[in-house]
Amino acid sequence: MIVSRHLVLAAVAIAIMLVGCGKSAPPPPPKVEAPPAPAANEDVKRLATEIYVYAYPLVVMDLTKQVMIAKTPLNTFQHRRAFPDASSTDVVNPNVDTLSSQAWLDLAREPIVLSVPDTRDRYYMMPMLDAWTNVFQSPGKRTTGTKKADFVVVGPKWKGELPGGVEEIRAPTDMVWLNGRTQTNGKADYAAVAKIQDQYKLTPLSQWRKSGAKAVHAPPTPQTGVDAKTAPVEQVAKMNAQTFFSRFASLLPGNPPAKEDATVVEKIKKLGIVAGQPFDMSKLDAATAKGVEDGAKSAHDAIVAAAKGSTGDLRNGWTIHWDLGRYGTNYGLRAVIASFALGANAPEDAIAPTTRLDGGGRPLDGANKYVLHFDKGKTPPASAFWSLTMYNDTHFFVANPIDRHAIGDRERLNLNPDGSLDIYLQRDNPGKDKESNWLPAPKESFNVILRIYWPKQDLLERRWTPPGIQRAT
């Protein structure tokens, strides 16, 4: 049968119209299900978790250094000249006992000479932290006295002859955080402390040989790619596994693990981390890569959770850390402290019990009145001094009518007739006869820190414990 050409064209036109109207559209292609995500290699996950915890303090230290040297060059002191006030929120748990003098030392190029003046018996300390957050040396009144002195800090690989008149301090890593503190007795003492701070000097050894004790500082080096606004721990939290472990690997050559870390060093090799080389996860199979990523996330979540809990010894409502500053193989504690208290002192320099509870285990609240009572002869055992500092629930100072944020043995405290001491923690003024012993509290919940500088043996050997804070009737 012969079909008219016009009929064929008409049929095609109708078909096109029907398709355009959707009446005869072809069926959709079959839906292809995405393949399920590969299961993580559980052995790799456990390995990555362990290594992340081990590496965390080193990465946090490096980021902290980068943030700080964006404002102050390496091998240069950054001095705090005044205490924070109740409006300040740049530092959590600030203290009004000492003014800080901090510096980041880079020993990869050459040793650095630390010069300190005669402080005329004023208490000061210059704790030095290695890249893993361990305090390896602490010049100051407790260890070296208060006379004028010069110390040369050398890196782990440095070899050479030192000039006379300097005391060698060998650092275990090229990165060193010098976290100095100078006793400051209130605002009236600022000028005297500033004169001392101005005499703290850091001098590269090559310059020292040429000029004696003249500090010569390099101009600030422009820092590219540095986020100086976001807290270092928050920057770490945003890192994926590849970024984190690559940064860790880049830091290892100049900051070698300690001898007691031999076991974990073998595990680092097993995971494929090589000192000085980027960690490339693209070379891993899917299950291994997921294990690494899941392990890093699991470790970070565990560190954050532990930091929100209690990591110390609980006594009379106080949480006490007896063993900070030198962590050995306690990598978990080291990581947790790095997450919220980076730069913790060694116990010989300071122990700082903290509490947000009264002696009965109830949260401290400004709606109540409290008393901290020390029996005669049982005040905090400090060879230097002690203080009790008040904070609100976000760990900042509390605005109050007498502008007092801490109280301690440098104040004119009134003793009871039997020689005991009462400190009043409450919102309202307890009256003229008790005001000298009053530490003002906020309206809401609060917490306090009892700082004890240069603790005596009773505290170091755990024979002394702060009494519980009691609710007043």
Wavefront OBJ file of the C-alpha trace (Angstrom):
o trace
v 0.000 0.000 0.000
v 1.340 3.450 -0.926
v 1.070 6.089 1.857
v 0.743 9.738 0.889
v 3.773 11.875 1.721
v 1.420 14.455 3.233
v -0.068 11.865 5.598
v 3.402 10.873 6.819
v 4.370 14.462 7.566
v 1.102 15.019 9.363
v 1.647 11.951 11.524
v 5.142 13.100 12.467
v 3.844 16.551 13.378
v 1.142 15.026 15.613
v 3.726 12.817 17.321
v 5.920 15.825 18.045
v 2.940 17.693 19.470
v 2.043 14.790 21.716
v 5.590 14.540 23.021
v 5.605 18.273 23.697
v 2.400 17.875 25.692
v 3.880 15.032 27.702
v 1.196 12.594 26.647
v 3.551 10.108 25.114
v 6.931 10.888 26.803
v 9.249 7.903 27.001
v 9.504 6.236 30.400
v 12.253 7.639 32.651
v 15.517 5.717 32.718
v 15.779 3.220 35.513
v 17.063 4.772 38.750
v 20.600 3.673 39.517
v 21.167 3.279 43.225
v 24.410 4.798 44.526
v 26.772 2.159 45.805
v 26.836 2.011 49.616
v 29.664 3.868 51.332
v 32.547 1.556 52.122
v 32.798 0.378 55.693
v 35.713 1.840 57.604
v 38.669 -0.369 58.291
v 38.277 -0.693 62.062
v 41.950 -1.458 62.697
v 42.954 1.667 60.801
v 40.321 3.690 62.647
v 41.727 2.650 66.022
v 45.244 3.437 64.838
v 44.261 6.877 63.516
v 42.402 7.656 66.741
v 45.441 6.888 68.844
v 47.810 8.893 66.665
v 45.450 11.891 66.504
v 45.354 12.085 70.311
v 49.143 11.849 70.404
v 49.608 14.526 67.716
v 46.924 16.971 68.873
v 49.043 19.083 71.285
v 51.799 19.537 68.707
v 49.356 20.809 66.082
v 47.603 23.118 68.573
v 50.965 24.521 69.684
v 51.982 25.239 66.103
v 48.724 27.030 65.309
v 48.969 29.023 68.545
v 52.477 30.063 67.594
v 51.334 31.169 64.131
v 48.517 33.260 65.596
v 50.782 34.929 68.145
v 53.727 35.653 65.849
v 51.357 37.313 63.403
v 51.419 40.132 65.970
v 54.828 39.691 67.616
v 57.894 38.290 65.788
v 59.688 35.113 66.797
v 62.300 35.434 69.543
v 60.642 38.604 70.844
v 58.796 39.180 74.107
v 55.149 40.155 74.129
v 54.445 41.807 77.481
v 51.082 42.294 79.132
v 51.245 45.588 80.983
v 47.901 45.570 82.801
v 45.369 43.118 84.164
v 42.196 42.355 82.203
v 39.047 43.930 83.621
v 35.445 42.748 83.784
v 34.814 43.867 80.190
v 37.673 41.793 78.765
v 36.832 38.525 77.013
v 40.048 37.814 75.116
v 41.418 35.337 77.678
v 39.371 32.849 79.695
v 40.197 32.389 83.381
v 42.481 35.458 83.497
v 44.538 36.095 86.610
v 45.375 39.255 88.525
v 48.439 37.829 90.261
v 51.097 38.178 87.587
v 51.742 40.016 84.327
v 52.853 37.805 81.491
v 55.908 38.026 79.239
v 55.562 35.498 76.442
v 57.714 34.628 73.452
v 58.029 31.913 70.835
v 61.595 30.776 70.250
v 62.800 29.307 66.976
v 65.924 27.288 67.724
v 66.214 25.776 64.254
v 68.518 28.579 63.100
v 70.593 29.139 66.227
v 70.417 29.280 70.041
v 68.700 32.179 71.797
v 70.051 33.899 74.916
v 67.507 34.772 77.623
v 68.680 37.585 79.900
v 66.889 38.398 83.152
v 67.580 41.292 85.547
v 67.948 41.353 89.289
v 64.292 41.410 90.378
v 65.284 42.284 93.975
v 63.636 39.199 95.426
v 60.411 39.680 93.455
v 58.893 36.359 92.423
v 59.029 35.536 88.720
v 59.184 32.420 86.611
v 60.111 31.686 83.001
v 58.674 28.220 82.271
v 59.742 26.863 78.896
v 57.426 24.483 77.049
v 58.556 22.219 74.256
v 56.449 21.653 71.156
v 54.583 18.805 72.899
v 53.502 21.135 75.791
v 55.904 19.692 78.371
v 57.665 22.117 80.741
v 61.333 21.191 80.380
v 62.897 24.077 82.306
v 61.679 26.972 84.455
v 64.231 29.637 85.363
v 63.045 31.992 88.098
v 63.058 32.631 91.810
v 62.245 29.017 92.682
v 65.051 27.458 90.651
v 67.731 30.043 89.843
v 67.073 32.891 92.277
v 66.387 36.533 91.493
v 69.853 37.854 90.591
v 70.798 38.961 87.071
v 71.471 35.956 84.823
v 71.886 34.857 81.204
v 70.628 31.524 79.871
v 71.269 30.202 76.374
v 68.519 27.961 75.013
v 69.831 25.516 72.404
v 67.921 23.161 70.129
v 68.061 19.352 70.191
v 70.541 19.086 67.311
v 72.758 22.078 68.043
v 76.478 21.541 68.568
v 79.054 24.166 69.305
v 80.951 26.131 71.903
v 79.149 28.603 74.133
v 80.618 31.843 75.449
v 81.444 32.186 79.110
v 78.992 33.580 81.595
v 75.888 31.890 80.191
v 74.041 28.826 81.483
v 73.021 26.276 78.858
v 69.438 25.036 78.645
v 68.931 22.334 76.035
v 65.432 22.185 74.569
v 64.045 18.872 73.297
v 62.408 20.617 70.289
v 63.157 23.546 67.985
v 59.813 25.116 68.894
v 59.753 26.568 72.411
v 57.078 28.624 74.136
v 58.476 30.880 76.852
v 55.525 31.645 79.122
v 56.973 34.080 81.658
v 55.174 35.506 84.714
v 56.132 38.326 87.077
v 54.461 38.881 90.450
v 52.302 42.008 90.346
v 50.768 43.402 93.522
v 47.813 45.336 92.147
v 47.491 48.208 89.697
v 49.863 50.419 91.702
v 52.606 47.916 90.904
v 52.310 48.151 87.099
v 55.141 50.639 86.617
v 57.614 48.667 88.721
v 56.784 45.457 86.878
v 57.092 47.158 83.486
v 60.664 48.193 84.347
v 61.505 44.571 85.057
v 59.765 43.320 81.918
v 61.743 45.790 79.793
v 64.929 44.123 81.050
v 63.881 40.641 79.943
v 65.884 40.188 76.729
v 66.074 37.579 73.976
v 69.168 37.698 71.786
v 70.250 35.348 68.973
v 73.592 33.796 69.931
v 75.352 35.231 66.882
v 74.350 38.748 67.957
v 75.243 38.028 71.553
v 78.808 37.146 70.561
v 79.124 40.458 68.720
v 77.412 42.835 71.111
v 77.452 41.261 74.528
v 73.888 41.627 75.741
v 72.253 43.802 73.138
v 69.001 42.281 71.918
v 68.609 42.571 68.160
v 65.183 41.618 66.839
v 64.298 40.806 63.287
v 61.409 42.808 61.833
v 58.068 41.017 61.767
v 57.863 38.492 58.958
v 54.622 38.815 56.967
v 52.435 35.822 57.770
v 50.444 34.542 54.809
v 47.477 32.264 55.154
v 47.280 32.730 58.929
v 43.866 33.042 60.559
v 44.696 35.272 63.504
v 41.067 35.692 64.576
v 39.874 32.105 65.030
v 41.042 30.293 68.158
v 43.674 27.623 67.374
v 41.556 24.813 68.834
v 38.673 25.848 66.590
v 40.981 25.817 63.587
v 42.063 22.278 64.446
v 38.428 21.230 64.794
v 37.806 22.272 61.177
v 40.689 20.207 59.778
v 40.014 16.990 57.909
v 42.274 14.036 58.545
v 44.588 14.722 55.621
v 45.154 18.347 56.637
v 45.703 17.445 60.286
v 48.119 14.577 59.709
v 50.001 16.508 57.005
v 50.590 19.375 59.429
v 51.664 16.902 62.069
v 54.154 15.309 59.668
v 55.595 18.690 58.697
v 56.355 19.457 62.354
v 58.117 16.213 63.218
v 61.603 16.916 61.795
v 62.257 19.866 64.108
v 60.209 18.555 67.033
v 61.126 14.888 67.427
v 59.136 12.565 69.687
v 60.637 11.704 73.053
v 62.482 8.437 73.638
v 59.581 7.038 75.647
v 57.340 7.534 72.604
v 59.022 4.708 70.664
v 55.882 2.539 70.624
v 53.647 5.232 69.165
v 56.358 6.206 66.663
v 56.101 2.716 65.175
v 52.337 3.155 64.902
v 52.844 6.486 63.134
v 54.943 4.686 60.523
v 52.312 1.987 60.214
v 49.672 4.568 59.349
v 51.937 5.880 56.598
v 52.906 9.204 58.171
v 56.438 10.203 57.188
v 58.219 13.089 58.904
v 58.467 16.082 56.611
v 56.153 14.695 53.909
v 52.465 15.456 53.227
v 50.005 12.750 54.190
v 48.236 11.803 50.944
v 44.955 9.966 51.507
v 44.250 9.724 47.779
v 46.637 6.780 47.665
v 44.579 4.821 50.200
v 41.788 2.411 49.370
v 38.276 3.506 50.315
v 37.998 1.461 53.523
v 41.393 2.622 54.772
v 40.685 6.268 53.943
v 37.369 6.115 55.781
v 39.081 4.498 58.744
v 41.583 7.346 58.917
v 38.872 10.018 58.620
v 36.570 8.340 61.136
v 39.459 7.795 63.537
v 40.455 11.455 63.458
v 36.876 12.573 64.072
v 36.390 10.060 66.853
v 39.565 11.229 68.585
v 38.640 14.896 68.344
v 35.143 14.254 69.682
v 36.617 12.328 72.598
v 39.039 15.155 73.452
v 36.229 17.735 73.426
v 33.975 15.533 75.557
v 36.738 14.867 78.094
v 37.527 18.579 78.350
v 33.932 19.248 79.404
v 34.177 16.702 82.181
v 36.475 16.406 85.173
v 40.001 15.247 84.394
v 41.466 15.821 87.838
v 41.217 14.592 91.411
v 37.945 15.641 93.095
v 38.356 16.655 96.758
v 35.854 18.648 98.845
v 34.244 19.841 95.630
v 37.593 21.042 94.213
v 39.139 19.580 91.077
v 42.906 19.338 91.443
v 45.465 18.466 88.776
v 48.618 17.186 90.402
v 50.599 16.209 87.321
v 50.303 18.859 84.628
v 53.202 20.234 82.630
v 55.075 16.925 82.332
v 52.899 14.250 80.816
v 55.213 11.365 79.965
v 53.141 8.843 78.026
v 49.792 10.097 79.335
v 48.855 11.306 75.866
v 45.142 11.526 76.635
v 45.593 13.979 79.510
v 48.114 15.950 77.478
v 45.639 16.343 74.613
v 42.732 17.321 76.860
v 44.761 19.971 78.692
v 46.000 21.342 75.356
v 42.377 21.788 74.294
v 41.384 24.130 77.137
v 44.449 25.024 79.235
v 47.390 25.216 76.851
v 50.543 26.249 78.674
v 49.721 24.654 82.018
v 52.435 25.048 84.645
v 54.436 22.238 86.150
v 53.223 21.484 89.712
v 56.412 22.815 91.291
v 55.618 26.249 89.855
v 51.887 26.400 90.535
v 48.891 24.231 91.386
v 45.432 25.687 90.827
v 42.437 23.831 92.298
v 39.153 24.860 90.665
v 35.533 24.441 91.669
v 32.007 25.321 90.639
v 30.586 23.318 93.570
v 30.196 23.885 97.261
v 31.389 21.341 99.790
v 28.090 19.489 99.484
v 28.425 19.056 95.731
v 25.825 21.706 94.800
v 26.588 24.293 92.099
v 27.777 27.662 93.385
v 25.126 30.296 92.789
v 25.041 34.040 93.422
v 21.611 33.704 94.995
v 23.349 32.180 98.025
v 26.046 33.299 100.456
v 29.175 31.207 101.013
v 32.182 31.039 103.311
v 35.582 29.485 102.611
v 37.062 28.765 106.038
v 40.717 27.967 106.721
v 41.661 26.736 110.172
v 44.627 28.403 111.872
v 47.828 27.448 110.083
v 45.919 25.687 107.280
v 45.866 28.387 104.613
v 47.189 27.351 101.180
v 50.828 26.216 101.524
v 52.663 28.559 99.155
v 56.340 29.494 99.177
v 55.476 32.486 96.970
v 51.815 33.504 97.394
v 48.234 32.336 96.844
v 45.013 33.857 95.563
v 41.339 32.983 95.122
v 39.807 34.361 91.893
v 36.109 34.753 91.051
v 34.649 34.008 87.589
v 31.171 34.004 86.100
v 29.765 30.950 84.336
v 31.651 31.848 81.137
v 34.994 32.054 83.006
v 35.433 35.829 82.878
v 35.691 38.422 85.622
v 32.658 39.730 87.478
v 31.919 43.467 87.584
v 31.450 44.573 91.196
v 31.314 47.791 93.248
v 34.772 47.392 94.822
v 36.484 46.256 91.578
v 37.894 43.149 93.276
v 38.358 39.975 91.233
v 40.711 38.044 93.517
v 41.715 37.889 97.138
v 44.702 36.276 98.829
v 47.605 36.455 101.206
v 48.880 39.758 99.754
v 45.708 41.534 100.940
v 45.121 42.801 104.460
v 42.838 39.995 105.512
v 41.268 40.027 108.967
v 41.764 36.824 110.941
v 39.247 35.464 113.418
v 40.117 35.605 117.162
v 41.307 31.984 117.022
v 43.663 32.702 114.103
v 41.466 31.089 111.456
v 40.476 32.822 108.220
v 37.072 33.280 106.575
v 36.616 34.467 103.005
v 33.094 35.555 102.039
v 31.853 34.692 98.564
v 28.570 36.451 97.918
v 26.859 39.069 95.805
v 26.111 41.668 98.499
v 28.623 43.451 100.683
v 28.818 41.497 103.989
v 29.386 44.699 105.987
v 32.305 46.940 106.863
v 33.709 44.501 109.415
v 33.929 41.748 106.753
v 34.516 43.715 103.552
v 38.295 43.172 103.674
v 37.634 39.422 103.299
v 34.881 39.722 100.669
v 35.187 38.276 97.165
v 32.172 39.613 95.219
v 30.077 37.074 93.289
v 27.703 37.556 90.350
v 23.936 37.128 90.468
v 24.102 33.822 88.611
v 26.228 30.688 88.883
v 29.965 31.125 89.317
v 33.231 29.269 89.755
v 36.525 30.020 91.474
v 40.201 29.134 91.071
v 42.602 28.854 94.009
v 46.094 29.551 92.608
v 49.023 28.467 94.749
v 52.421 29.633 93.469
v 55.543 27.644 94.346
v 53.616 25.063 96.383
v 55.172 23.600 99.503
v 55.718 19.884 99.954
v 52.442 19.414 101.846
v 50.611 20.246 98.647
v 53.024 18.601 96.204
v 52.777 15.378 98.206
v 48.972 15.700 98.338
v 48.751 16.006 102.103
v 46.938 19.354 101.959
v 43.497 19.776 100.396
v 41.410 22.953 100.157
v 38.409 22.905 102.491
v 34.990 22.785 100.886
v 33.139 26.055 100.304
v 30.204 26.131 102.733
v 26.810 27.727 102.219
v 26.236 30.362 104.900
v 23.075 30.168 106.980
l 1 2 3 4 5 6 7 8 9 10 11 12 13 14 15 16 17 18 19 20 21 22 23 24 25 26 27 28 29 30 31 32 33 34 35 36 37 38 39 40 41 42 43 44 45 46 47 48 49 50 51 52 53 54 55 56 57 58 59 60 61 62 63 64 65 66 67 68 69 70 71 72 73 74 75 76 77 78 79 80 81 82 83 84 85 86 87 88 89 90 91 92 93 94 95 96 97 98 99 100 101 102 103 104 105 106 107 108 109 110 111 112 113 114 115 116 117 118 119 120 121 122 123 124 125 126 127 128 129 130 131 132 133 134 135 136 137 138 139 140 141 142 143 144 145 146 147 148 149 150 151 152 153 154 155 156 157 158 159 160 161 162 163 164 165 166 167 168 169 170 171 172 173 174 175 176 177 178 179 180 181 182 183 184 185 186 187 188 189 190 191 192 193 194 195 196 197 198 199 200 201 202 203 204 205 206 207 208 209 210 211 212 213 214 215 216 217 218 219 220 221 222 223 224 225 226 227 228 229 230 231 232 233 234 235 236 237 238 239 240 241 242 243 244 245 246 247 248 249 250 251 252 253 254 255 256 257 258 259 260 261 262 263 264 265 266 267 268 269 270 271 272 273 274 275 276 277 278 279 280 281 282 283 284 285 286 287 288 289 290 291 292 293 294 295 296 297 298 299 300 301 302 303 304 305 306 307 308 309 310 311 312 313 314 315 316 317 318 319 320 321 322 323 324 325 326 327 328 329 330 331 332 333 334 335 336 337 338 339 340 341 342 343 344 345 346 347 348 349 350 351 352 353 354 355 356 357 358 359 360 361 362 363 364 365 366 367 368 369 370 371 372 373 374 375 376 377 378 379 380 381 382 383 384 385 386 387 388 389 390 391 392 393 394 395 396 397 398 399 400 401 402 403 404 405 406 407 408 409 410 411 412 413 414 415 416 417 418 419 420 421 422 423 424 425 426 427 428 429 430 431 432 433 434 435 436 437 438 439 440 441 442 443 444 445 446 447 448 449 450 451 452 453 454 455 456 457 458 459 460 461 462 463 464 465 466 467 468 469 470 471 472 473
